[in-house]
């Protein structure tokens, strides 16, 4: 329905903002009835799969009617905004599921590739231009540029509103495209060390008014999406957890040397991620680097490790993905963790970077706590929670010493992963963490 346009020019239909999505949740209106809006002005914030997006006005006009209230789920293709100047159609009935769509003639490559921000939208969004310094392109186009080694922010888009299309990337790759000077490299985000507890995200707290015993808080937005995904995981996966501690005394010393040499603060987290990638890349532990396709009753194992990083944000838990994490070194992983976590927290992350993970790492120790029983990020089959490092007694070869211990909790789907496999995988991860020099190079060259 991305390109569907109402026959009434005063009726704006909700476009597909996420590559084939059927609905979006209305977060809030940015305009009111009676307001005069300009072409390209943001009218509403909507959310889908934890990605926040703004819906811009396709033209200048006066708002006559806004369809939906915050928290409502609006079907793609339903009337969304009504402008002054014409009669509005009756509200579309809410369908339980989208009706099958009749086959349509195949669109040309130029018609299909509109290079939009979050997903495909129709010609009804002509007039939106990219913000200074930030490319306007779909996740697929961004990935294409990344794979080609092209800085997408230097490519001049030829699509609607300056959008960058696949053809633009192909032209840039061949040297025939138009490019603008690259912007100055962004300052590297440093990784926290976690020698002291990290501050908790500043979540909005609803106080209980004086004289009241209770307060009702709408269950919506990211919190509702998180609840749906967790319930789905608990209902489908058979969870079990194995726990142990790693002696990271040597790792702690190595990361401090890396920090001094690179000028970047390095936490234990990239080492844990590297150890996960190394173990999951082995054939005997490939079962943990997998997704369950319950609909087709099959298990899909992966060669590459696309590592999800659980990030605690003001809006709740989000899991951005570092693709091909097994091909990155420790410092590169640290920078990627910082980048995707920052993008998740400021809600600038693209929908493509919230999808496609094959295993998840949760750093619960950045705040407090040792062991955990993490919920699997379904349809994955495994998740590792790293607790808070602490000083403790370490026994080796009959000798006692004080060392730094890192609690680890590995949860797996028992339908796919046997208990022995999980325990052995955790043991191998610990062995690598206790010999950290082996983690500096990528698991996959």
N, C-alpha and C positions, 0 to 999 in steps of 0.2 A: 504494500500500500504506500510505499515511499513516495511515489509520484502521483498519487491520487489527489485530484483537485475538485472542489465542489463546483457544481454548475452555477451556483449563486456566488458571484464575486465578493459578496459581503460575508460569506461563511468560510472561516479558516478551519480546516480539518487538522487534527493532531497528526504530524508526520512521523514516520519511522525514524527514531533518533538512535537506533542501535543495531542496525544490520539484521533485519528480520524479526525484531521484537513485535509482540502483539499488543502490549500495553505498557503504560508508564504510570507511576504514582505522582500525583500532583503534590509538590512540596509547599509552594506558596505562589500567590499571584504577585506580580511586581507592578501591576497597573490596576485601575479601578474603573467601574462603569462610568462613562462620561469623559474619561481621559482622552486627550488627543495624543496619538502615538505616531512616531516617525517610522519610516521604513527602516527595518533592521534593529529597532529598539526591542530590548528584551521585555517580554510580557509575563513570563512565568518560569519558575524553576520546577523541573520534574526529575524524577529519579528512577533508574532502572539498573538492576544488578549492582547496586552500590555506587554507580556512576551518576554524578549530578550534572545536569545540562540545562542551559537556558533555551527557551523557545522564543525566537525573535519574530517580530511582526513582518509579514510579507509586503506590507504597503503602509502608506500614511492613511490615517483615518481616525474616526471617533469610536470608542468602544461602546457598543450597545448592550452586550451580554457576555458574561464569562461563564462557561460551562464547567461545573465541578467545584468542589471544595477541597481544601488541603486534607490530604489523606486518602482522597478518592483515587481509584485506579481507572484511568481513561483508556479506552481502546484506541489503537492506532486507526485513523480514518474516521473517527467520530468527530462531530462538530465540537470545536474547542473555544473559538472566539468568534463573536458575531459583531460586525461593524454596522454603524449607522448607514442608512441609505437603501435598505431592502428588507424584505420580510425574511424572517429566520425560519428554517424548517423545524418540524417537531423534533424533540430530542430522540436520538437513536436509542432503541431498546438495547439493554445490556445482554449480550449473548453469552451463553455458557462457554462456548468455544468458537473461534472464527470459522465461518463457513468455508467450504472448499472453494478455491478460486479457479475460475475457468481459465483454460490455457489461453495465453495472449501471444501475439506475434513477438518473436525475439527482438529486443531492442538492439540498436547498433552499439558498438563499443563506446562511441562518443556519448550516447544517451545513457548508458549504464554507468559510466565512470564520471561521477559528479564531484568527487573529491571533497566531501563535506567533513565537518568537524568531528561529530561523534558517530554518525552513521549516514545512511542515504536519506536525502530529502528531495522533494520534488521541485519543479520550477516555481512553485509558490513561495520559495524562500530566496528568490533572486534579490540581490542587493546587500547581502551580508558580506562584509569584508574582514580580512584577518587583522588581528591586533598587531601593533608594531612589534617586530622581532619574533613573532610566533606564527608558524605556518598553519594554514587552514587545510587539513587533509584528513582522510579517513585512516583508521588504524591499519588497514591493508596497505594503503599507500605509504604510510610511515614505515611499516615493516619492509616494504619493497625498497625504500630509500636506505634504510639501515643495512639491509643485506647487500646493497650495492655500494656501501661505504660513502654515501652522499649525505651531506648536511642539508636536511630538508629545508631549514630556515634560509638557505641561500638560493633556493629554487624559486623562480618567478612562475606563479600559477596562471594558467590560461583558462581555468574553469570558471563557473559562475561565481561572481563576487571575489575573484582572485584565488579560488580554490586550486590546490595542486592536484593534478590528475596523474594516473599511471603513465600516460603519454608524456607528461612533463618530466617524470623521473627517468623514463627511457631516453628522452632527448638529452637530459643532463648527463646520463651515464655514457652516452655516445659522444658527448662534447658539443652537441648541436643545440642544446637548450639554453635559455636565458637564465643567468644567475646574477645574484646581487652579492656584494662583499660579505664575507662571513663576519658575524658579530664577534666581539671579544669573548674568549673562552670564559665560561662561568667559573666562579671561585669554587674550588672543591669543597664539598660538604664533609666535615670531619665526623668520624665515628665516636660516639660517647664511650668512655672507658668503663663506666659503671663501678668505680671505686666507692661511690656513694649512690644511694637509690635515686633513680631518675624521677623527676616530678611527674605526677599523674596528669593526664590531659585535662584541660579545663572544660569539663562538661557542664552544660546548662542544668542547674539544679532548681527544681520547683519546690519552694518552701510551702509548708502547710500553714494557711492563713490563721491568724489568731482567732480563737473561738470555734475552729473546726477540728474534727478528729481525723478526717481523711481528706485526701485530694486525689482527683481522677486525672491521669495523664494519658493522652491519646497514644495508642500503640501503633506507631506509624514510622515511615521513613526507613532509615538504615536499621534501626532497632527491630522493626517488623521483619525486614528482609533477613537479618541475622537469625531471628527466631525461627523463621521458616526453614532456613538452611540447616540449622542445628537440629530441629525436630526431624527433618528429612533424614539427616545423618543417623540420628539415634534410632529412628524407625527402621532403617534399612541395613546399616552396618552392624556387625557383631563386635563390639569394642572389647579389647583387652590391653593391658598396659604392663610393660616391664620397666624396671627402674634400676639405676646404678649410679655411681659417681666416678668421675674421671679426675685423676691427679693432673692438674694443669699448671703445676709449678714451673716446669720448663717452658710451657706455652706462654705463661705470663711474662717470663723474662724475654722470650723471643718477640712478643708483640711490642714490648717497650723498646727493644732495639729497632724494630721496624718503624715505630713512631718517631724515634730520634732520627733515623736515616731518611724517612720520607717527608717529615714535617706534618704528618697526619696522625691524629689520635686513632688508634686501632683497638677495638674491643675483641673479646674472645669469639664473638658471634660469627665473623667471617671464617674463622678456623673451623667452627662447628659446621658451618655450611659446606666448607670444602671437604671435611671428613664425610659428611652425608653423601656428597656427590661421588666421592671416591668409592664408597661402599656400594652405593646403588648402581654404580657403573659395572660392577662385577656380575657375571652371569648367575652366580649362586644366590645373589640377593636381588635379582631383577624383579622378583615378585613384589617387592615393596615399591618399586618405581612403576606404578600401574594405576589404571582407573578401572572401575567396575561399570560395565554397560548392562545394567539390569534389564533394560527393555529387550535386548537381544541375547540375554543370558550368556555373556562372554566377558572375559578379562582382557583388557588391552594393556600390554606391557610396552614400555618406551625405552629406546636406546639413550636419548638425551634426557638430562635431568632439568626440568623446568621447575625451579624451586619457589614455592609460595612462602612469603615472609609475613607472618601475622603482625599487623601494625595496630597499636592501640591509638585511636583517634578521638577527637571530641565527639564525633558522631557514633562511635562504637568501633567494633573490631572490623578491620578490612584486611584482605590478603592480596596485596600486589604480587606480581610474579616476575622473577628474574629468569628469563628464557636462556636456555643453554648455559646454565650456571656451572656445569661441569667443565666448560671450556674456559673458565675464568680463574685467575690467580687470586690469592687471598686479598691483596689490596684492591683489585678490581671488584671483587665481591663486596668488599666494604663500601666502596663508592656506590655501587649499584643498590645496596641495601639502603644507604642514606638517601639516594635519589628517589627510589620508589616509595619509601616511607614518607618522605617530605611531600611528594605528590599526592599520596593518599590522605595525608593530614590536611592539606590545603584544598583538597577535592579537585585538583587539576589533572588527576591521572586519567588516562584514556581507558575506555572499556576493554580494549584488547589486552591491557596490562593487568586486568583483574580476572583473566580467564586462562585456561590451558595449563594450570599447574599439575605436576605429577606427584609431588610430595610437598609437605609444609613444615616449616620450622617456626616455632613459637618461642619468643624470648621472654618468658614470664619473669625471669630473674632481674629484668631491668628495673622492676619496682620492688618486689619482695617475694619471699617464698622459696622453697626448695623443690620438692617434688610436686607433680600435678597429674591429673588424669585428663589430658586434652581430648577434645572431641575431634574426630577425623573430619577433614575438609572434604566431604563427599563430592564427587565420586572417587576421590583418592582412596588409598588403602592404608596410608600411614602418615603419622605426624610425630615430630620430636619436639618436646618442650625442654628448653634449657632453663634450669633454675638459677638462683642467685649463688655466685661463687662465695666460698667461705674458707677461712683457715680451719684446718683440722689435722688430726694425727694420721700420718701415713706410715704403713708398715711395709718394708721391702727388704727381702733377704734377712729377716729376723731383726732388722734395725728400725727404730722409731725416729721419726722426724716430723716437724710441722710443715705442712704443704698447703697448697690452694686446691680445694676440691670443688668440682662443678657437678651439681646434680642433673641427671638426664632422665627423662621419662618418655619412652617410646610406646605410642598407642597404635595398634594395627587392627584391621578388619579380619577377624578370625576365619571368615569364610574364604579368604584368599591367602592369608599368611599364617603359617603354623607357629606355635609358640617357640619351638626350637630355632626356627629361622629368625624370628624377631630377636630372641636373646643373643644369638650369634652375631647378628647385624649390629646390635648395640655394643657388644664386646669389641667388634672390629672398629667401630667409631671411637670407642674409648682408647683402643690401642693407638690409633692414629693421633688422637689428641695428646696422648702421652709421649708421642714422638713427632712433634709439630714441624720439624724441618721438612718432613715428607709432604706437608700440605701446601708448601709455598708455590709449587708448580700446579697448573691445572690438572684435574683428573683425566681430562680428555684433551689431547693436543690437536 
